[in-house]
Amino acid sequence: MQINHILLPVDGSSYSNNATQYALYLAKLSGAQVTAVCCYEWLGHMEEISEKVVNGLKENCANHASGVLAETAKIMRDGGIELQTEVAQGAPGKILSNLAKSKKYDLIVMGSHGHSDIAGLFLGSVTHKVLNTIYCPVLVVP
């Protein structure tokens, strides 16, 4: 199997950082492109909170995701690999599954858990969702 394009979901957790290191290693070996994506989910409309506060919270979430991607890009650049980055708003499991279904990626490299690892008993809830809905190989990094 030839690896040409790796999808790297990141969230800034230690597991995500381990996956970044592994994706860097694989990209160097294979010459593959890497696309890092950081998802954030907004839980919907909050009537009791002003629109200005809600917009500020949404902006903070997007800024955090951008920061995580900037850190990932630095690690990759320092390792000699350029990558594409994408901030995505929505449920991470659904977004990653849709990206995998696009058939643009040969491999997904992701951490076994993320910041929400309490939601999953043995694997993180996003990792579990991706493993059950995708159509390409997934390398799960502890």
Z-matrix of the N, CA and C atoms (Angstrom, degrees):
N
C 1 1.452
C 2 1.524 1 109.37
N 3 1.293 2 116.21 1 129.55
C 4 1.455 3 122.14 2 176.87
C 5 1.521 4 109.29 3 -90.82
N 6 1.319 5 117.33 4 131.23
C 7 1.462 6 121.83 5 176.53
C 8 1.520 7 107.53 6 -101.00
N 9 1.337 8 115.99 7 112.82
C 10 1.460 9 121.69 8 -179.45
C 11 1.518 10 113.18 9 -108.60
N 12 1.341 11 116.38 10 -30.18
C 13 1.467 12 119.51 11 -175.06
C 14 1.523 13 109.01 12 -146.53
N 15 1.323 14 115.78 13 120.89
C 16 1.462 15 123.08 14 -178.22
C 17 1.522 16 109.26 15 -106.39
N 18 1.322 17 116.05 16 132.88
C 19 1.464 18 122.37 17 171.98
C 20 1.522 19 107.07 18 -97.51
N 21 1.333 20 115.72 19 126.80
C 22 1.466 21 122.11 20 -176.96
C 23 1.525 22 109.81 21 -123.00
N 24 1.338 23 117.89 22 95.06
C 25 1.473 24 119.67 23 173.91
C 26 1.522 25 109.29 24 -72.40
N 27 1.334 26 116.75 25 133.16
C 28 1.469 27 120.91 26 -179.62
C 29 1.525 28 110.04 27 -131.68
N 30 1.342 29 114.85 28 150.86
C 31 1.469 30 119.67 29 176.29
C 32 1.526 31 112.45 30 -141.20
N 33 1.330 32 117.27 31 4.51
C 34 1.453 33 120.36 32 178.90
C 35 1.518 34 114.40 33 87.95
N 36 1.321 35 118.44 34 -2.66
C 37 1.464 36 121.16 35 178.89
C 38 1.527 37 109.74 36 -76.25
N 39 1.326 38 116.75 37 166.61
C 40 1.464 39 120.37 38 178.39
C 41 1.533 40 110.60 39 -63.38
N 42 1.330 41 117.90 40 -34.87
C 43 1.462 42 121.54 41 177.99
C 44 1.533 43 110.33 42 -65.64
N 45 1.308 44 116.14 43 -40.33
C 46 1.454 45 121.89 44 177.40
C 47 1.528 46 110.04 45 -64.52
N 48 1.317 47 116.85 46 -41.26
C 49 1.467 48 120.50 47 177.96
C 50 1.526 49 111.32 48 -63.71
N 51 1.335 50 117.22 49 -38.45
C 52 1.463 51 120.76 50 176.10
C 53 1.533 52 110.52 51 -63.77
N 54 1.331 53 116.66 52 -41.25
C 55 1.465 54 120.74 53 178.23
C 56 1.524 55 110.53 54 -64.20
N 57 1.335 56 117.07 55 -37.19
C 58 1.465 57 121.09 56 177.83
C 59 1.524 58 110.19 57 -60.94
N 60 1.326 59 116.71 58 -44.79
C 61 1.463 60 120.24 59 179.22
C 62 1.532 61 110.98 60 -62.11
N 63 1.311 62 116.46 61 -39.46
C 64 1.466 63 120.00 62 -179.52
C 65 1.533 64 110.82 63 -70.34
N 66 1.332 65 116.95 64 -40.13
C 67 1.472 66 120.45 65 177.36
C 68 1.526 67 110.30 66 -63.50
N 69 1.321 68 117.13 67 -37.94
C 70 1.463 69 121.75 68 176.63
C 71 1.531 70 109.91 69 -60.68
N 72 1.302 71 115.92 70 -47.06
C 73 1.465 72 121.50 71 178.71
C 74 1.531 73 111.06 72 -59.09
N 75 1.325 74 116.85 73 -48.16
C 76 1.467 75 120.93 74 -179.11
C 77 1.525 76 111.93 75 -65.81
N 78 1.324 77 117.03 76 -38.77
C 79 1.464 78 120.58 77 179.29
C 80 1.524 79 110.44 78 -64.42
N 81 1.313 80 116.86 79 -39.01
C 82 1.467 81 120.25 80 177.02
C 83 1.522 82 110.86 81 -64.58
N 84 1.322 83 117.49 82 -41.80
C 85 1.462 84 121.68 83 -179.40
C 86 1.531 85 112.28 84 -67.38
N 87 1.318 86 116.23 85 -40.76
C 88 1.465 87 120.60 86 -171.19
C 89 1.525 88 114.42 87 -101.71
N 90 1.327 89 116.88 88 -15.50
C 91 1.465 90 119.50 89 -174.49
C 92 1.520 91 112.70 90 74.45
N 93 1.323 92 116.81 91 18.43
C 94 1.461 93 122.02 92 -177.13
C 95 1.521 94 112.23 93 -72.79
N 96 1.324 95 115.71 94 151.54
C 97 1.459 96 121.88 95 168.43
C 98 1.518 97 107.45 96 -76.18
N 99 1.322 98 115.45 97 153.08
C 100 1.465 99 120.45 98 176.70
C 101 1.519 100 108.37 99 -127.42
N 102 1.325 101 115.63 100 132.48
C 103 1.460 102 121.99 101 171.77
C 104 1.522 103 107.59 102 -117.81
N 105 1.325 104 116.32 103 119.92
C 106 1.465 105 121.60 104 176.75
C 107 1.521 106 108.20 105 -98.34
N 108 1.318 107 115.88 106 135.49
C 109 1.458 108 120.99 107 177.63
C 110 1.523 109 108.70 108 -127.47
N 111 1.324 110 115.49 109 137.11
C 112 1.459 111 121.55 110 175.38
C 113 1.522 112 106.98 111 -122.74
N 114 1.311 113 116.16 112 121.43
C 115 1.458 114 121.94 113 -176.95
C 116 1.521 115 109.99 114 -103.54
N 117 1.308 116 114.74 115 146.53
C 118 1.457 117 119.01 116 170.25
C 119 1.517 118 107.01 117 -137.22
N 120 1.309 119 114.30 118 144.87
C 121 1.458 120 119.91 119 -175.98
C 122 1.516 121 109.68 120 -114.24
N 123 1.320 122 115.32 121 129.54
C 124 1.458 123 121.10 122 174.79
C 125 1.515 124 107.27 123 -99.81
N 126 1.312 125 116.68 124 130.95
C 127 1.455 126 120.83 125 -170.80
C 128 1.524 127 115.06 126 -82.97
N 129 1.298 128 116.99 127 9.42
C 130 1.456 129 118.67 128 174.32
C 131 1.513 130 113.57 129 109.78
N 132 1.300 131 114.57 130 -169.29
C 133 1.457 132 122.69 131 -174.63
C 134 1.529 133 110.49 132 -80.01
N 135 1.308 134 115.67 133 135.69
C 136 1.463 135 121.16 134 177.95
C 137 1.522 136 108.23 135 -119.36
N 138 1.300 137 116.44 136 99.63
C 139 1.456 138 121.48 137 -174.37
C 140 1.523 139 113.27 138 -62.66
N 141 1.326 140 116.88 139 -33.61
C 142 1.458 141 119.80 140 -175.61
C 143 1.532 142 113.52 141 -80.24
N 144 1.338 143 117.36 142 -4.69
C 145 1.462 144 121.24 143 178.83
C 146 1.527 145 108.24 144 -112.77
N 147 1.322 146 115.90 145 138.38
C 148 1.460 147 119.76 146 -177.12
C 149 1.529 148 111.25 147 -62.44
N 150 1.318 149 115.24 148 152.12
C 151 1.460 150 121.66 149 -179.28
C 152 1.535 151 110.68 150 -60.02
N 153 1.318 152 116.34 151 -35.99
C 154 1.463 153 120.37 152 -179.95
C 155 1.533 154 110.72 153 -63.50
N 156 1.313 155 117.12 154 -42.66
C 157 1.463 156 121.33 155 179.06
C 158 1.524 157 109.96 156 -66.99
N 159 1.326 158 117.01 157 -43.86
C 160 1.467 159 121.28 158 179.28
C 161 1.525 160 110.06 159 -60.40
N 162 1.329 161 117.15 160 -45.67
C 163 1.466 162 120.33 161 179.11
C 164 1.521 163 111.08 162 -62.88
N 165 1.340 164 116.67 163 -37.28
C 166 1.459 165 120.24 164 176.69
C 167 1.521 166 111.93 165 -64.12
N 168 1.335 167 116.50 166 -40.59
C 169 1.462 168 120.74 167 177.83
C 170 1.525 169 111.20 168 -65.30
N 171 1.326 170 116.68 169 -42.47
C 172 1.468 171 120.51 170 177.22
C 173 1.524 172 110.67 171 -61.08
N 174 1.319 173 115.77 172 -42.45
C 175 1.461 174 120.58 173 179.51
C 176 1.529 175 110.43 174 -63.81
N 177 1.327 176 117.40 175 -39.89
C 178 1.469 177 120.80 176 177.04
C 179 1.522 178 111.27 177 -61.42
N 180 1.332 179 116.74 178 -41.56
C 181 1.466 180 120.76 179 178.37
C 182 1.530 181 110.66 180 -62.19
N 183 1.326 182 116.33 181 -45.82
C 184 1.467 183 120.78 182 179.65
C 185 1.526 184 110.53 183 -64.46
N 186 1.332 185 117.50 184 -40.53
C 187 1.461 186 121.22 185 178.78
C 188 1.525 187 111.33 186 -64.68
N 189 1.329 188 116.21 187 -39.45
C 190 1.467 189 119.75 188 177.56
C 191 1.528 190 109.97 189 -62.32
N 192 1.327 191 116.81 190 -45.26
C 193 1.469 192 121.10 191 179.34
C 194 1.533 193 110.28 192 -61.00
N 195 1.321 194 116.69 193 -42.04
C 196 1.467 195 120.57 194 178.13
C 197 1.530 196 110.98 195 -62.99
N 198 1.323 197 116.59 196 -39.17
C 199 1.462 198 120.97 197 177.76
C 200 1.515 199 112.52 198 -64.07
N 201 1.322 200 116.17 199 -42.04
C 202 1.472 201 120.87 200 177.50
C 203 1.530 202 109.31 201 -60.94
N 204 1.331 203 116.10 202 -43.59
C 205 1.465 204 119.72 203 179.48
C 206 1.525 205 111.72 204 -66.40
N 207 1.318 206 117.49 205 -36.11
C 208 1.467 207 120.35 206 178.04
C 209 1.530 208 110.59 207 -63.83
N 210 1.326 209 117.30 208 -40.66
C 211 1.462 210 121.06 209 177.20
C 212 1.525 211 110.87 210 -64.31
N 213 1.333 212 116.18 211 -41.85
C 214 1.461 213 121.02 212 178.59
C 215 1.523 214 110.34 213 -63.85
N 216 1.326 215 117.06 214 -43.52
C 217 1.463 216 121.45 215 179.76
C 218 1.527 217 110.76 216 -61.60
N 219 1.323 218 117.13 217 -38.62
C 220 1.470 219 120.51 218 179.22
C 221 1.521 220 110.84 219 -64.44
N 222 1.319 221 116.59 220 -44.00
C 223 1.469 222 120.49 221 178.48
C 224 1.520 223 109.84 222 -59.49
N 225 1.322 224 116.24 223 -45.27
C 226 1.466 225 120.73 224 -179.09
C 227 1.527 226 111.19 225 -65.88
N 228 1.328 227 116.98 226 -45.87
C 229 1.478 228 120.58 227 179.38
C 230 1.518 229 110.68 228 -61.39
N 231 1.331 230 116.68 229 -43.16
C 232 1.468 231 120.06 230 178.20
C 233 1.527 232 111.14 231 -61.48
N 234 1.316 233 116.92 232 -27.12
C 235 1.466 234 122.23 233 177.59
C 236 1.519 235 113.42 234 -90.51
N 237 1.331 236 116.83 235 1.38
C 238 1.460 237 120.34 236 177.10
C 239 1.518 238 115.28 237 89.84
N 240 1.320 239 117.53 238 13.69
C 241 1.466 240 121.14 239 -179.03
C 242 1.526 241 109.10 240 -119.12
N 243 1.321 242 116.07 241 126.39
C 244 1.467 243 120.96 242 172.26
C 245 1.528 244 107.34 243 -87.88
N 246 1.309 245 116.64 244 148.07
C 247 1.449 246 118.39 245 178.48
C 248 1.515 247 110.82 246 -141.21
N 249 1.315 248 113.85 247 159.40
C 250 1.459 249 121.40 248 173.12
C 251 1.519 250 106.71 249 -91.64
N 252 1.331 251 116.36 250 149.13
C 253 1.459 252 120.03 251 178.20
C 254 1.522 253 109.60 252 -128.06
N 255 1.319 254 114.20 253 153.57
C 256 1.464 255 120.21 254 -179.77
C 257 1.524 256 109.70 255 -148.59
N 258 1.322 257 116.08 256 126.68
C 259 1.459 258 121.60 257 170.69
C 260 1.521 259 106.27 258 -94.32
N 261 1.329 260 116.31 259 131.14
C 262 1.465 261 119.99 260 -178.36
C 263 1.519 262 109.97 261 -129.37
N 264 1.331 263 116.04 262 130.18
C 265 1.459 264 121.11 263 177.26
C 266 1.520 265 108.54 264 -95.52
N 267 1.314 266 115.63 265 125.99
C 268 1.456 267 121.07 266 178.32
C 269 1.518 268 110.47 267 144.18
N 270 1.313 269 115.35 268 -178.95
C 271 1.464 270 121.56 269 -179.43
C 272 1.529 271 109.10 270 -66.49
N 273 1.333 272 117.98 271 120.32
C 274 1.463 273 120.31 272 -175.42
C 275 1.531 274 113.99 273 -55.43
N 276 1.322 275 117.82 274 -43.29
C 277 1.465 276 120.08 275 -179.98
C 278 1.514 277 112.27 276 -59.04
N 279 1.310 278 116.26 277 -43.67
C 280 1.471 279 120.82 278 -179.47
C 281 1.529 280 111.11 279 -69.21
N 282 1.320 281 116.76 280 -43.91
C 283 1.472 282 120.55 281 -179.93
C 284 1.517 283 110.13 282 -62.20
N 285 1.321 284 117.77 283 -46.93
C 286 1.457 285 120.90 284 -178.46
C 287 1.524 286 111.58 285 -65.97
N 288 1.312 287 117.04 286 -38.06
C 289 1.463 288 120.26 287 176.36
C 290 1.525 289 111.00 288 -62.56
N 291 1.326 290 116.61 289 -42.86
C 292 1.469 291 120.01 290 178.11
C 293 1.522 292 111.47 291 -65.09
N 294 1.327 293 117.45 292 -39.78
C 295 1.463 294 120.18 293 176.69
C 296 1.523 295 110.85 294 -62.57
N 297 1.320 296 117.24 295 -42.13
C 298 1.465 297 120.76 296 179.01
C 299 1.526 298 110.84 297 -64.80
N 300 1.324 299 116.87 298 -39.11
C 301 1.470 300 120.72 299 179.88
C 302 1.527 301 112.41 300 -67.39
N 303 1.338 302 116.99 301 -17.68
C 304 1.464 303 120.32 302 179.09
C 305 1.525 304 111.20 303 -67.31
N 306 1.319 305 116.92 304 -14.80
C 307 1.466 306 124.32 305 179.65
C 308 1.523 307 113.13 306 63.00
N 309 1.340 308 117.49 307 21.03
C 310 1.461 309 122.02 308 175.46
C 311 1.522 310 111.34 309 -81.98
N 312 1.326 311 117.32 310 -16.87
C 313 1.456 312 121.37 311 -171.71
C 314 1.518 313 110.61 312 -115.84
N 315 1.329 314 115.22 313 140.64
C 316 1.463 315 121.46 314 177.48
C 317 1.520 316 111.54 315 -90.88
N 318 1.339 317 116.14 316 -22.08
C 319 1.450 318 120.94 317 -174.51
C 320 1.523 319 109.43 318 -155.96
N 321 1.322 320 115.83 319 141.17
C 322 1.464 321 121.67 320 170.60
C 323 1.519 322 106.53 321 -109.35
N 324 1.329 323 116.26 322 128.78
C 325 1.467 324 121.80 323 175.61
C 326 1.516 325 106.06 324 -114.68
N 327 1.328 326 116.41 325 117.34
C 328 1.466 327 119.15 326 -176.85
C 329 1.519 328 111.30 327 -143.78
N 330 1.323 329 115.02 328 155.90
C 331 1.450 330 120.99 329 177.56
C 332 1.512 331 111.96 330 -69.92
N 333 1.334 332 115.26 331 151.92
C 334 1.459 333 119.82 332 -179.00
C 335 1.516 334 112.47 333 -68.96
N 336 1.316 335 116.99 334 -25.44
C 337 1.459 336 122.96 335 177.29
C 338 1.515 337 107.92 336 -141.70
N 339 1.298 338 115.76 337 164.72
C 340 1.457 339 120.31 338 175.11
C 341 1.511 340 108.74 339 -129.39
N 342 1.311 341 114.96 340 -155.46
C 343 1.464 342 119.32 341 178.36
C 344 1.517 343 112.01 342 -66.67
N 345 1.322 344 117.36 343 -19.04
C 346 1.467 345 120.15 344 -178.49
C 347 1.523 346 111.08 345 -106.37
N 348 1.358 347 117.61 346 35.12
C 349 1.457 348 119.67 347 -172.80
C 350 1.524 349 114.03 348 -66.39
N 351 1.315 350 119.09 349 -13.26
C 352 1.468 351 120.37 350 176.32
C 353 1.527 352 110.25 351 -65.57
N 354 1.313 353 117.72 352 -28.11
C 355 1.466 354 121.49 353 -178.74
C 356 1.518 355 112.40 354 -67.47
N 357 1.335 356 118.71 355 -22.72
C 358 1.460 357 121.19 356 179.73
C 359 1.512 358 110.48 357 -111.23
N 360 1.323 359 117.74 358 139.48
C 361 1.454 360 120.60 359 -177.46
C 362 1.527 361 111.29 360 -74.90
N 363 1.335 362 117.23 361 -51.92
C 364 1.458 363 120.35 362 179.94
C 365 1.522 364 111.70 363 -110.08
N 366 1.299 365 117.28 364 -34.80
C 367 1.458 366 122.54 365 176.33
C 368 1.511 367 107.50 366 -122.08
N 369 1.306 368 116.41 367 153.09
C 370 1.455 369 119.61 368 176.02
C 371 1.520 370 110.77 369 -59.68
N 372 1.303 371 117.22 370 154.08
C 373 1.462 372 121.13 371 -175.95
C 374 1.521 373 112.04 372 -64.07
N 375 1.340 374 118.41 373 -37.04
C 376 1.467 375 120.60 374 178.62
C 377 1.524 376 109.65 375 -69.08
N 378 1.320 377 117.14 376 -43.96
C 379 1.462 378 120.88 377 178.15
C 380 1.520 379 109.81 378 -59.36
N 381 1.307 380 116.87 379 -44.53
C 382 1.463 381 121.42 380 178.88
C 383 1.523 382 110.85 381 -60.64
N 384 1.314 383 117.89 382 -44.39
C 385 1.464 384 122.21 383 179.16
C 386 1.526 385 110.50 384 -61.18
N 387 1.321 386 117.06 385 -45.95
C 388 1.464 387 120.76 386 -179.38
C 389 1.522 388 110.40 387 -62.85
N 390 1.324 389 117.28 388 -44.88
C 391 1.463 390 120.44 389 -178.65
C 392 1.524 391 112.47 390 -61.84
N 393 1.308 392 117.02 391 -27.59
C 394 1.461 393 120.49 392 -177.65
C 395 1.523 394 114.18 393 -93.01
N 396 1.331 395 118.27 394 -4.29
C 397 1.469 396 118.41 395 -174.78
C 398 1.521 397 114.90 396 -132.70
N 399 1.322 398 119.55 397 1.78
C 400 1.452 399 119.88 398 -173.12
C 401 1.535 400 111.20 399 -99.91
N 402 1.327 401 114.13 400 170.31
C 403 1.458 402 121.10 401 -177.29
C 404 1.523 403 111.90 402 -128.24
N 405 1.333 404 117.47 403 26.54
C 406 1.459 405 121.38 404 174.40
C 407 1.523 406 107.89 405 -142.34
N 408 1.335 407 117.96 406 163.51
C 409 1.464 408 119.74 407 -179.15
C 410 1.528 409 111.86 408 -62.74
N 411 1.331 410 114.19 409 146.73
C 412 1.459 411 122.13 410 177.83
C 413 1.520 412 107.94 411 -126.00
N 414 1.326 413 115.57 412 128.14
C 415 1.463 414 120.84 413 174.22
C 416 1.523 415 106.16 414 -104.10
N 417 1.330 416 116.23 415 115.71
C 418 1.456 417 122.24 416 -179.16
C 419 1.524 418 108.20 417 -98.38
N 420 1.339 419 115.33 418 120.91
C 421 1.463 420 121.67 419 -174.61
C 422 1.531 421 109.11 420 -107.58
N 423 1.356 422 117.18 421 126.74
C 424 1.471 423 119.12 422 178.87
C 425 1.522 424 112.25 423 -73.60
